[in-house]
Each structure stands twice: as C-alpha cells, then as structure tokens.
Amino acid sequence: MKFIHTSDWQIGRVVRFADDDTLGALQAERLEVIRRLGHLARQEGVTHVLVAGDVYEHETPAERTLHQPIERMREFPDLQWHLIPGNHDADQPEGVWARLLRSGLPANVQIHREPGPVLIDPAQNGWLLPAVLKRRHVLTDLTAYMDEAETPPDALRIGLAHGSVVGFGGESEAEHNPVALDRARRAGLAYLALGDWHGFCQIDARTVYSGTPETDRFTTGGGGGGEAVVVTLRGARAEPEITRHRTGRYLWKKLEDVVLTSGQDVLALEARIRGIAPDNPGVVLVWAAVSGLLPVEDMALYESTILKRLSGAVACLRLTGAPHLSAGTEDLDRFGAGGAVRAAAEQLLARSEAGGVEGQLAADALQRLFLFWQDMGAQAG
C-alpha cells in the first residue's frame, strides 16, 4: 500500500507582519499546495492522502475559507482524502466539521470524527486508525485505544493523529495532546502518521511528522516545512519506505547576528539573501537581526541596497534592529561651512554623543538628515 502523509495545512492562516499583498499571496499558496499534493499523488501512483489534522487555522472559518480546500480536493476524484481534526480545528459541536458535513462533501473526501479502525483499502487490507480531537487541548493520549483496536490478521494498521510525542529528543513532555513515544510498537502499527509539528521529524522507523506542505515560519536552517511524505508499506511487519518530497513554494529564512560595519558587509548581506533563490527572489521571506555601525556613505548604501532594492525583490524583508550611523565632526562638512542645516546637524551630533534615549533619537534624526541631504545632492546632480 502506498499513500501520502501530510498535515497542518492551516487554511486561513494570517501572518501579521506581512503587508496585504504578501499575506494574500501566502494564503493563496496554502491552497495551491493542495493541488501540488494531488499531482504528487498521481505522479507516485498513490490513491490515498492522509491529512493529520489542522486543515484549518481556526475553528470558525468564513464560509468561503471553509469550502476552499474541499474544492481543491474535489478536483482529484481519483484520490481519497482522509481528514482528521487538529488542535486548531477540533471537532466541536456545530464546529467546522459539522458545518462541512451539513453542506455536503465530495465522495472522495472522508472526515474521520470517531476513533476506531476503518477499512480504507480492501485490496491491500489497509486499515486506518484515526485519533480525534474533540477539544483544542486534552490531557489524555487519544492514540491509546489503538493498542486494543481489532483488525483482521496481517492488516496494514495505519495510525493517524495530531499531537506531541512525549519525551522525544530530551524535550519536556507535552502537557497537551500527548502521544506515547512507542505507540506504533505497542499498537502494532505499520505506520503512525502525525501532525502538529510543522517540520519533518522521524521519531522512529514507523512514526513520522510530515510537517506542513507550505512553509509558515522562519528557521535558521532546514526543518521549517514545505514537504510531504510518500509512504510505501510492503507488509504489516515490513519497515515502511519513506520518501520526502518538496511541495512548498516559499522559502523562509532567519539570519541571526548580522553585523554591518562597512559597505562590503552591506553588499555581502544583499548577495546572501539573493543567493537563497537566485532565479526567483520573489519566493523568499527573510527575517534578519541587524546591528553594527556604518559611516555615512555606507549607511546610504544600506538604505538604497537593502531597504529599497532588496525589499522590493523578495516577498518579505523583516528586519529586527538596524545599523547605527558612525559620524563625526568631519562628516558635518557635507552640509557646508555654515547655515541652518549645518547648525542643526551640529546640535544633533552633540546630543547623540550624550547618549541616552534623547541621544538615540538625535542619532536617528542625524542619520535621516545625512541621507536626505545625500539624496538631494544626487537629484541636483
């Protein structure tokens, strides 16, 4: 038996730091990735897609948002889509899942709202054992019933759950929605498909988090999602064959401790960010923690290269901190030997050197004055 394991679509997710255009593009891509999953399934000869919870971001999505993922799945009538609730879209009375059932579902979309074995592939004796969240947080392990759940001999028992594996990797044990570390072994599962963690993580040979298919958070390296898993089961006791497939479009990168002290540093930062996706920087979201001291000319380069050109090239440029201006009395000659602007610059420089909150405000104002004066000179030239 061969199937796709995916999770954490979170349709309707809002990214609050993004502008309206970027937010709209990110939300649209979370829908478009459903089509990519469908095409991947056809490419791999798969007939079942298991979605391990959090199809939606909220328990009460708007009517249009409610039906958008369902309509994408409807486009693939040759595939069977199996959905379970997650902590973001728990199966509460009159909640998202009840609304969907009232409105009617395509024949190829099945919502599993109750625990218990379900025969999903008679030809391969494939049985799905869903765990169902009825509330956002529970303290009991909803996968525990799988240990005693009866299926025919040599059945391919596939667990589907949304929660946190307890005690994995030295982390503190999950307080909510716990999943036993050895559930697959204890329940005789051929595979346990998990959702909740947004990056791919293989707990053991049979227990896997697929991660979200469209990346939705900044990371310093990999592991931030944008993948789906294709699983092949060749027997109830055979070890699953697991292959990871890139499904995400957007690339989210976090750059820590970016210290700028020269124009070369500024250009290196630009090259580093453009190098994430040289052929299409428009799919890149970057969060950079920036600090340092730059002289006047290099600060102007930072303004034009990073804040203007680069922010227009990438999907989103989120900056924490900024380089500060390193200016002295000799830099004031840019404003001439006298006049009102020179006098104002001298006062700002003196206040900036005094430090404190007012000093920082004065330094920021002096920086803006230098950049404005340089822009005016460039325009006049």
C-alpha positions in Angstrom: 0.0 0.0 0.0 1.2 3.5 -0.9 -0.1 6.8 0.4 0.8 10.4 1.0 1.1 11.7 4.6 0.6 15.5 5.1 -0.6 17.8 7.9 -1.0 21.3 9.2 -2.4 23.0 6.1 -3.9 25.7 8.3 -6.0 27.3 5.6 -6.8 30.9 6.6 -3.6 31.5 8.4 -2.8 35.1 9.0 0.8 36.3 9.0 0.6 39.6 10.9 4.0 41.1 9.9 3.3 40.8 6.2 1.6 43.5 4.1 -1.7 42.9 2.5 -0.2 41.8 -0.9 2.2 39.4 0.7 -0.4 38.0 3.0 -2.8 37.4 0.1 -0.1 35.6 -1.8 0.9 33.4 1.1 -2.7 32.4 1.8 -3.3 31.6 -1.8 -0.2 29.4 -1.9 -1.6 27.4 1.1 -4.5 26.5 -1.1 -2.4 25.9 -4.3 -0.2 23.4 -2.4 -3.3 21.1 -2.2 -3.2 20.8 -6.0 0.6 20.1 -5.8 -0.2 17.3 -3.3 -2.8 15.9 -5.8 -0.3 16.0 -8.7 2.3 14.3 -6.5 -0.1 11.5 -5.6 -0.8 10.9 -9.3 2.9 11.0 -10.1 3.7 8.5 -7.4 0.8 6.2 -8.1 -0.9 6.9 -4.8 -4.7 6.7 -4.2 -4.9 7.8 -0.6 -3.8 11.1 1.0 -3.8 11.2 4.8 -4.1 14.6 6.4 -3.0 14.5 10.1 -5.0 17.5 11.4 -5.1 21.3 11.3 -6.7 21.5 7.9 -7.9 24.9 9.0 -6.3 27.6 11.1 -9.4 28.4 13.0 -12.5 26.6 14.3 -14.8 29.1 12.8 -13.6 29.9 9.3 -15.6 32.1 7.0 -17.8 30.3 4.6 -15.5 30.8 1.6 -12.5 29.7 3.6 -14.4 26.6 4.8 -15.0 25.4 1.3 -11.8 26.4 -0.5 -9.7 23.3 0.5 -12.6 20.9 -0.1 -13.0 22.3 -3.7 -9.3 21.7 -4.4 -9.6 18.1 -3.3 -12.7 17.7 -5.4 -10.5 18.3 -8.4 -8.9 14.9 -7.8 -11.7 12.4 -7.9 -9.3 9.5 -8.4 -7.8 10.2 -4.9 -9.2 9.5 -1.5 -8.5 12.3 1.0 -8.7 11.3 4.7 -9.0 14.2 7.2 -8.9 14.4 11.0 -9.4 17.4 13.3 -6.4 19.0 14.9 -6.0 21.4 17.8 -6.7 24.4 15.6 -9.9 22.9 14.1 -11.1 20.5 16.8 -14.3 18.6 16.2 -16.6 20.7 18.5 -20.4 20.7 18.3 -21.6 22.9 15.4 -17.9 23.4 14.5 -16.1 23.3 11.2 -16.6 19.6 10.6 -20.3 19.6 11.4 -20.7 22.6 9.0 -18.9 20.7 6.2 -21.0 17.6 6.6 -24.2 19.6 6.5 -23.1 21.3 3.3 -22.2 18.0 1.7 -18.8 16.6 0.8 -17.3 15.1 -2.4 -17.3 11.3 -2.5 -13.5 11.3 -2.4 -13.2 13.3 0.9 -13.7 11.5 4.1 -13.7 13.2 7.5 -12.9 10.8 10.4 -14.8 12.1 13.5 -14.7 9.0 15.7 -11.9 6.7 16.8 -11.9 3.1 15.6 -10.5 1.0 12.7 -11.7 2.0 9.2 -11.1 -0.2 6.2 -9.8 2.2 3.5 -8.0 -0.2 1.1 -9.7 -3.6 0.8 -7.3 -4.8 -1.8 -4.3 -4.3 0.4 -6.1 -5.0 3.8 -5.3 -1.4 4.8 -7.0 -0.1 7.9 -6.9 3.5 9.2 -6.9 4.1 13.0 -7.8 7.8 13.5 -7.4 9.7 16.8 -9.9 12.5 17.0 -9.5 15.8 18.9 -12.9 17.0 20.3 -11.3 19.9 22.0 -8.2 22.1 21.3 -6.3 20.5 24.2 -6.7 17.2 26.0 -4.5 15.7 28.7 -5.1 12.0 27.7 -3.4 10.2 24.8 -6.1 9.7 22.2 -3.9 7.1 20.4 -4.1 4.7 23.4 -7.2 2.9 22.0 -5.1 1.7 19.1 -3.4 -0.9 21.3 -6.6 -2.9 21.6 -8.3 -2.0 18.3 -9.1 -5.1 16.5 -8.3 -5.6 12.8 -8.0 -8.7 10.6 -4.8 -10.8 10.6 -1.9 -9.2 8.7 -3.8 -6.0 8.3 -1.8 -2.9 7.5 -2.6 -0.8 10.6 -2.1 2.9 9.9 -2.4 5.4 12.8 -3.4 9.0 12.1 -3.1 11.5 14.9 -2.4 15.1 15.9 -0.4 15.8 19.0 3.1 15.8 20.5 5.2 12.8 21.1 6.1 12.6 24.8 9.8 12.6 25.8 11.4 12.7 22.3 14.8 14.3 21.9 15.2 15.2 25.6 12.4 17.8 25.3 10.0 18.4 28.2 7.0 16.1 28.0 3.9 17.5 26.2 1.2 18.8 28.5 -1.5 18.8 25.8 -2.5 16.2 23.2 0.3 13.7 24.2 1.3 10.7 22.0 3.2 7.9 23.5 6.7 7.6 22.2 6.3 3.8 21.5 2.7 3.9 20.3 3.5 2.4 16.9 5.2 -0.6 18.6 2.6 -1.1 21.2 -0.4 -0.9 18.8 1.3 -3.0 16.1 1.1 -0.1 13.6 2.7 -0.4 10.3 2.9 3.4 10.3 1.9 6.3 12.6 1.2 9.5 10.6 1.4 12.5 12.9 0.6 16.2 12.6 1.2 19.2 14.9 5.0 19.8 14.4 5.4 21.9 11.3 8.8 20.5 10.2 9.5 16.9 9.1 10.6 14.7 12.0 11.0 11.0 12.1 10.6 9.7 15.6 11.4 6.1 14.7 11.1 3.8 11.7 7.3 3.8 11.9 6.4 7.2 13.5 6.7 10.4 11.4 5.7 14.0 11.4 5.3 15.1 7.8 5.4 18.8 8.5 3.3 21.5 6.8 3.4 21.3 3.0 3.9 25.1 2.6 6.4 26.6 5.0 5.0 29.1 7.5 7.8 30.0 9.9 11.4 31.4 9.9 14.2 28.9 10.5 18.0 29.3 10.5 18.4 26.1 8.6 16.1 23.4 7.3 13.2 21.7 9.0 10.7 24.5 8.6 8.2 22.6 6.5 7.4 22.7 2.8 7.3 19.0 2.4 5.0 15.9 2.2 5.9 12.3 2.7 5.2 9.4 0.4 5.0 6.1 2.3 5.1 2.6 0.9 4.0 -0.4 3.1 5.1 -3.8 1.7 3.6 -5.8 4.6 2.3 -5.4 8.2 5.8 -6.1 9.7 8.0 -4.7 6.9 9.7 -1.4 7.7 7.9 1.5 5.8 9.7 3.1 2.9 9.5 6.8 3.4 10.5 9.5 0.9 10.3 13.2 1.4 9.1 15.5 -1.4 9.4 19.2 -1.7 5.9 20.8 -2.1 6.3 24.3 -0.7 6.9 27.4 -2.9 8.0 30.0 -0.4 11.4 29.9 1.4 11.5 31.3 4.9 15.0 32.1 6.3 16.1 33.6 9.6 19.5 35.4 9.7 20.8 35.9 13.2 23.5 38.4 14.3 24.1 40.2 11.1 26.7 42.8 12.0 27.4 45.6 9.4 30.5 47.7 9.7 31.3 48.5 6.1 29.9 48.8 2.6 31.4 45.3 1.9 29.2 43.9 4.7 26.2 45.5 3.2 26.8 44.1 -0.3 27.6 40.7 1.3 24.2 40.7 3.0 22.5 41.5 -0.2 24.3 38.7 -2.0 23.5 36.3 0.8 19.8 37.0 0.6 19.6 37.0 -3.2 21.5 33.7 -3.1 18.7 31.9 -1.3 16.7 31.7 -4.6 18.9 33.4 -7.3 16.4 32.7 -10.1 13.3 33.9 -8.2 13.9 36.1 -5.1 10.2 36.8 -5.0 9.6 33.5 -3.2 11.9 34.4 -0.3 10.9 35.7 3.1 13.8 36.8 5.3 13.9 37.8 9.0 17.3 39.4 9.8 18.6 40.6 13.1 20.8 43.5 12.1 23.2 45.6 14.1 26.5 47.5 13.6 28.0 50.9 12.9 28.2 52.3 9.4 29.8 55.6 8.2 27.7 58.0 6.2 28.5 56.6 2.7 27.9 53.0 3.7 24.7 53.9 5.5 23.4 55.4 2.3 24.4 52.2 0.6 22.4 50.2 3.2 19.4 52.4 2.6 19.4 52.1 -1.2 20.6 48.5 -1.4 18.8 46.7 1.4 15.8 48.9 2.4 14.8 49.9 -1.1 16.0 47.5 -3.8 16.2 44.2 -1.8 12.9 44.7 0.0 11.3 45.2 -3.4 12.9 42.0 -4.7 11.9 39.5 -2.0 8.4 38.5 -0.9 9.1 39.9 2.6 12.1 41.5 4.3 11.6 41.7 8.1 14.4 43.5 9.9 15.0 43.4 13.7 17.3 46.2 14.7 19.4 48.3 12.3 22.9 49.6 11.9 23.7 52.9 13.5 25.4 55.9 12.0 29.0 56.4 12.8 29.5 60.1 12.2 32.0 62.7 13.5 32.6 66.4 13.2 34.4 66.0 9.8 31.2 64.5 8.3 29.4 67.7 9.0 31.4 69.4 6.2 28.9 67.8 3.9 26.4 70.4 4.9 28.8 73.3 4.1 30.8 75.6 6.4 27.7 77.3 7.9 24.0 77.8 7.6 20.9 76.5 9.3 21.3 72.9 8.2 24.9 72.8 9.4 23.9 74.3 12.8 21.1 71.7 13.2 23.4 68.9 12.3 26.0 70.1 14.9 23.3 70.2 17.6 22.1 66.7 16.7 25.6 65.3 16.8 26.3 66.9 20.2 23.0 65.4 21.6 23.7 62.0 20.1 27.1 61.8 21.7 25.5 62.5 25.1 23.7 59.1 24.9 20.5 58.0 26.5 17.1 58.0 24.9 17.3 61.5 23.6 20.8 60.7 22.3 19.4 57.8 20.3 16.6 60.0 18.9 19.2 62.6 17.9 21.4 60.0 16.2 18.4 58.7 14.3 17.5 62.2 13.2 21.0 63.0 12.2 21.1 59.8 10.1 17.9 60.8 8.3 19.4 64.3 7.7 22.5 62.8 6.1 20.5 60.5 3.9 18.1 63.3 2.9 21.0 65.7 2.1 22.7 63.0 0.1 19.5 62.3 -1.9 19.0 66.0 -2.6 22.6 66.2 -3.9 22.1 63.2 -6.1 18.9 64.7 -7.5 20.6 68.0 -8.1 23.4 66.2 -9.9 
